[in-house]
Amino acid sequence: MSVFVRHVFSQWMVCCVVVCVAAGPVLAQNLVFTPVLSASVGAHPEGLTVGDFNEDGHLDIATANSESDDVSVLLGNGNGTFRSGYSFGVGQSPMFLSTGDLDRDGTLDLAVAETGADRVVILLGKGNGFFHEPVPYPSGKGPTFLALGDVDGDEDQDMVVINSGRFGHYPPFSWSVLLNNGKGAFASAQHVEDQDRNGLFPTGASLADLDDDGLPDLTLTWSQPSWRTPNGYVSVLRNQGHGMFSAWRTIQAGFTLSAVTQTDVDADGDLDLMVTSLFADSIKLLLQLDPGRYTKPANMEVGFSPVALRYQDLDGDGYRDLISTNRASNSTSILLGRGDGSFQPAGHYAVGAVPTAMGIEDFDNDGLPDIVTANSGSDDVAILLSGKAVIPSINLSAEAVRFSSDEDAPARRTHQLTVSNVGLGSLSIADIVLEGSQAFSIDRESCAGATLTTGKFCALPIHFKSRTPGRHQALLRIFDNAPGGPRIVTLSGTVKG
């Protein structure tokens, strides 16, 4: 049975970004994020990933939606705007997804963690924005996170899966490794750890080569589901080759740890460690002194309940900055790196309700990184475009065109549909497609391929040709680079006998 595809017609919203700047001077050069674009996806998106899924040179977005049991894909226009999303079922309660070329065919694939089904599923990409049917692999109890990386040194993407028992409620808790055979098929989960850790469960993972041996080592965060537990910790495991890991370091890092990432923030050539502390509303920074040995955690305050963490040079100064997504304050927080291991707070930027995941990419091709969040409380994604973003906005003179005539005395048989650009960016009309009854025709060359600057418009003649008594219907689809396309205009015509 083929994968069922359900279209999700999103309603896009443009609004101003709310910025609450922290006390003290802000050193940002390009920290202007406006406007905010929101696009509907499935119910309760918990995971998000970014990639060019239809191979048109523009970045696209995919979300894992836990309540609607599906994945939504938003195809990008290359200017920071996206078309209406479509969704396809993948299984029970998908919580996380990641992308990579898993079968080495040059096309991006998806790996999805299904916490309700105790498995991960692989969806091999077709290269046109769609995917083959999901292939399941058992992984452990309640998988909620996965990381892709070549853990056995054979140059293909393997998986490390975090099995947190649906966030600490259904033990046993574990993590597991699934090795790729190079063709996108995975061996049975191995090196599963499920011993008792006093109620702690794994919450996040990071793969990075910490000892310069060419193999990625594994860093895990551990927490308890109860309120403000002081014994959250980080475990660092050294890669022994062939997908096997051994215990290396254990670090007490603070309250209820969630996301973890590693990058060099003090320019000494070593990867430093950053983790989010969910109930301490902070990022814990641990500078690496030598392989596997770190400084004591330094506390950096962010928004309320940070659940996702990324790094990127946002202001173009050559230093890595930190960005957190904060579930309880509906925001992202930015800390600007100084290059010496210290950071300058640069404010909190509003996104959607209950953000759960984040990506940092240049969606509008202006050379500046943009931010996207998946928002579980509002069932959408929010996109913050960096720099002086200019977005086109399309206006149609009608969303429905109706013709009516008598068989012997035909009335008006041509209607001019006006397509206008009421936004600031340049509007490109890629194509116009007429579907349905052949009772209608259009002069598509009058608008198709047109580029409209602000305030400009084109007129699209629509003709009703039929003289056969009865009711005739068709759809007109307009493909453009404004948010939420394609546009759909319904056409109907009645000939009275």
N, C-alpha and C positions, 0 to 999 in steps of 0.2 A: 504494500500500500504506500502510495506516495505521501510525502510530508504535506500535511494540510496547511495551506497558507491563508491567513486571514489578514485583510487590509485594515489598518488602523489609520483613519483619516484624522490627522492631528490639527488642532487649532493652535496657531502660533500667536505668541504674545510678545510684544516689545515694550520694555519699560526701562526706567533709569536704574542704575546700580546704586544701592545704598552702601556707603562706605563709612565705617566708624574707625577713624584713624587713632592709633595708639598715641599716648603722650610722648613728647620728644620729637626731634627732627626726623623727617622721613627722607631717605637718600635715594628714592626711586627716580629713574630717568623716564621710563615709559609705562608706569603703572596707572594706566587709564583703561578700565574695563567697561566698555559701554558699546552697544546696549546689551541687555540680557535677553536671550532668545529661549523660549520654552517650547518644547514639542512633546506631544503625548506619546507614550509607549504603553506597554502592558501594565498590569496591576502589580504594584509594589516592586519596582525595579531595585534589585539588591546589588547586582554586578554590572560592570561597564567595561568595554574594551573598544579600541579604535584601530582601524585599518582600512585599506583600499580594497573593499570586498568585490566591487564590480570592475576593477582594473581600468578605471577611466582617468587615473591620475589625481583624483580628489579623495580626501579622507572621509570615511564613513564611520558610523557609530553603531554598536550593538549593545543591548542590555539583556540581562537575565532577570525575568519577572517572576517572583516567587508565588504570587497569588494566582496569576493566570496561567502558570505552568508553561511559559513560552519564552521565546527569544524575539525581541524586536530589532529591526534593522532600519536605520535612517541613512539614506544615501546622500552624500554631500554634493553641493554644487560648486565647491572650490572657492567660494567667497564668504564662507562662514555661515551660510544658510543651508538648509537641508530639506529634502522632499518629505512628503508624508510617509510615515513608517508603515512597514508591513511586519506581521508576526507569524511565527510557526511554532507548533507545539514540540516540546523536547522531552517532557516527562514530569515528574512530581517535584515541585518546589525547587526550581533552579535558583541557586544563591550566588554563584560566581561564574565568570567565564573569562577566557583568555584566548588570544589569537596567535597563530604562527603557521608556518608552512610545515605541517606535520608529515605529509607524504612526499615532500621534496619535488613537487611538480610545478613550483613557481606561483601557486595560487594559495591565498590565505585560507586557513581552516579554523574551526572553533573547537575549544574544549570547554565543557560545561559541567560544573559540580552540582549534582542534584541531591540536596540534603534529605528530601523525603523519600528517595528511592535507594539510598546507600550506594550510589554509583556515580561515575562520571560518564559522559557521553561525548563522542567525537563526531563532528559534522564536517565532512570534507567539502571544501568550497568548489563551486562550479565556475567561478571567475566572472559571473554576471550578477553578483549580489545575492544569489540563492545558494542553497546547500543541499547535499545529499541527505538521505535519512540518517538519523542519529544511530551510532553504534555504541552499545553500552558496555562498560567495564566495571565490575564490582571494585569498590575502593576501601570500604570501611564504614563505620557507623556515623551517618549524618555528615557527609563532606560539605564543608562551607567555604573552602578556599583551595586554590591550586596554583602552582608556579611551574612554568615551562622553562626547561634548560637542558643542555647536554650534560647529564650527570655521569655518563659512562664513557665519554670521550670518543664516540663513534660518529659525531657530527650530525646527529639528528636530535629533535626536540623530545625529551622525556618529560614526565610529570611527577611532581611531588604534591601529594594531596593531603590536606589537613582535615581530619575527621573529628569534629568537635562535638558529635552527638547532638546536633541541633542547638549549638551554643550552650553546652554544658548540662543539658537536661536528660540525655539518654546515653549513659556510659555503656560499654567501655569507650574511652577516648584514645585516639591513635593518630599516627601519620604514616603514609605509605608511599612507596616509589613504584611507578609503572614505567617500564622501559619500552621505548619505541623500536620497532624492527626496521625503521627507515622508510616504511610504506604507509605510515599512519595507523598501524595496528599495534596494540600494546600487550605486553606479557602480563600475566597475573600479578597483582600487587605483591610486593615483597618488602622486607625489612619493616614490618609493621610493629610499632611500639604501642603497647596498651597497658603497661603496668600502672599500678596505683600511684598517683602523684598528689595524694591528699585532696582529691576533688578538683585539682586543676585540669584544664583542658587546653589544647593548642588553639590559638586564635589567628595566627598569621605566620607567613614564611617568606624568606628571602634567599635567593641563590646568588652567590658572589664568590669569586676566587679570593680568599683571604690570605692564603699562604704562597701565592704565586707559583703553584705547581701545574697550572693549566686546567684544573678541574674546579667547578664551582662547589663551594662549601655551603652548608645549610644553616640558617639561623631561624629559630622558632621563638614565638612569644607564647607565654602560658598565663592563664588567668582562672579565676573562679567566678561563677555566676552571681554570687552574693554581693551586696553593696559594699563598696570601698574595702575590698580585701587587700591587705598590705603585702601579701606574699606573691604577687605576680613576678615572673622572672623571665629571662631570656636564656635559651640554651643554644650554644654554638657547636655544630657537629662538623668534623673534618671529613672530607670526601676521601674514601679509601680506594676508589676506582670501582668499576663494574657496577655502579649504582649503589654501593654500600657506604654507610656513614658510621662514624664512631664519635662518642661523646668527647668534647674538647674543653668547653668552658661553660659554666653556669653563672649568670649575673643577676643579682637582685636589682630590679630596675624601678619598682614602684607599683602603684595601684592599677589594677585591671588593665593590662596591656592589650593592645589590639594590633594595629598595623606596624610593620617594620620595613625599613629600607636601609641601604648602605651606599655611601658615596664619599669621596674625599672632599671634606669641607675646610680643611686647614692647610691644603697644598703641600703635604709632606709625602705624598705618594701612596699612603695607606688608606684603605676604605674605612670610614667611620660609621658608627651605628646610630640610627635614629629610630625611636619607637614612640607610639602615641599611648598616653595614659588616659583611658576613657573617662574615669571619674575624678581625675585630678586636673582635667581640662588643660593638658600640657603635652609638649613633646619632650622626651628625654633624649639628650644628646650624650653619646659616649665616644670620645675620641680614641682611635686605636693607637696604642703605643708601639706594639710589635704584634706579629700574627697571633690573634686570639686573646690579646691582653688589652684592656680598655681602661680609660679613666673612670672615676665615679660619675654617675649620671648627673648632668646639669639640666635644670628645669627651665623650659621656655613656655610661657603661657600662650595659649591660643583660644579659640572659641570653645563653646560648651560641647563636651563629649566628642572629641575627634576620633573618627573611625577609619579614615583613609589618609595616606601620606605619600607625597611625591616630591621630587626635587627637579629643578630646572633653573637656568639663568634667565630670569624674567626681565631684568632691567639692563641687560647688555653690558655689564661691567666685567664679565669673565668669571664671576664667582657663582657657585651654585646656591640657589635660594630654596627654601622649604615652603611647601604648600600643604595645608591640612584641610580636610573636609569635616565639618563639625555638625553632628547629627542633631543636637539639642538646640543649637542657635541658628540653624538653617543658613549656614555661611561657610565660606572658605576663609582661612587665615593665611597671610603671607609673611614670612620672615626673610629679610634680605641678608644674604651672606656677605661678610666682609673679607672672606678669604683666609682668615686666621682662626677659624673655628668659632667665631662669635657671630651673632645675628642681630639685625635691627628690625623691630616690629614695623610692619607697613600696613596694618589695618585689616579689617574684616569686610568681605564682600558678600552681599546677599545672593542666595541662589533659591532653589525651590524648597518645598517642605520636606524635612527629614532626609537630607542627603546621605547617601550610603556609599557611594563609590565616585571615582574621579579619574579624569584623563587630562594630560597636558600636551597639546599638539597645536601646530599652526594650521588652523582650519581655513583661514582666508588668504593664505599665501602672501602675507605682507612681511614675513621674516620675523614676526613676533609671536611667542607662544601664547596660545589661548587656553582657557580652562573650560572643561565640561564636567558636570556632575549628574549622577543619576539620583532622582529624588523619590524615595519610597512613599512619602506622605502625599505627594501631589501627582504621582504616576506620570512623571515626565522627566526630561533632561533639560538642564539649563546650561547655556553656553555664554561665557564671558569672553568677548572679543577684545584683545589687547590693542592699544594704540587708537588711532583715529579711524575707527571702523565706519564704513558707509554701506548701508544695506538698501537694496532696492525693495520696493513694495508695489505690488500689482493691484490695479483696480479694474474691474470689468463693469461695463455699463449694464449688464444683466447676467444673472445666474441661470435663467431659464428663458427660452425664446419659444413663443407659441404662434403658430399660423392657423388660420381658419378661413375656409373658402367654400363657395358653392361650386358644384361641378360645372355649371354653365356660366357662372359669373365669378371667376376667381378674384379674390381680394389681393392684398399686398403679398407678394411672394418672395421678397428680398428684405432681409433685416441687416442693418449695419451694427455689428458688435464692436464696441470701442474698447481697446486694451491700452491702459494708461500706466505710466510709472509715477507713483506719488511718493516714492522714497528718495533717499539721497544718493544711493549707488546706482550704477548703470544696470538696466534691466535687459537681459538677453532672452529672446524668444527662440528656444532651440527647435521646437517642432510643434505642429498642430495636427491632431489626428481626429478624424471623424469615424465613429463606430456606430453600427446599427443599420437602420433602414436606409435604402438607397433613394428614398424619396427626397433626401437633402443633399446639397453639395455646398462646398465652400471655395472661395478664392484664397487658398492658403498662402500663396506667394505674397499677398499684401502684408502679412505679419510674420510668417515663419522666417526665421533667420534675422529678424530685425533686432537692432540694439537701440534702446530708448533711454535717453538721459532724463534727468529729473524734469517732470512736467510734460514730457513728450508722449505721444500716443500713436497708435495705428488703428485703422478701421478694417475689420474683417467681414466681408459680405457673406451672408448665409442665405442660401436659396432653397425654397420649397418647390419641388418640381412635380410632385405627384398630382394626377387628376383622378386617381382611383378612389372611389368613396371609402371612407373609413378613417381610422386613427393611425398615425405613423409616429414613431419615436426613434431618437438617436441620441448619442452622447458626443460631445465635443471635448477633447482633452487638450489642454494647453500646457506645454512643458517649458519651464522657464527657470531662472536662477534666483527667484525670490523665495522666502520661507514657505514651506508647506505645500509645494506643488506636487503633482500637476493639478491645474484648475480643471474643474468639470462643469460644463454648461449643458443643461438638458434641453433637447430640442423636441418639440411635438408639433404635429400638424394634423388638422382634421379637414377632410373633404366631405361636405354634405351632399348626399345623393338627391 
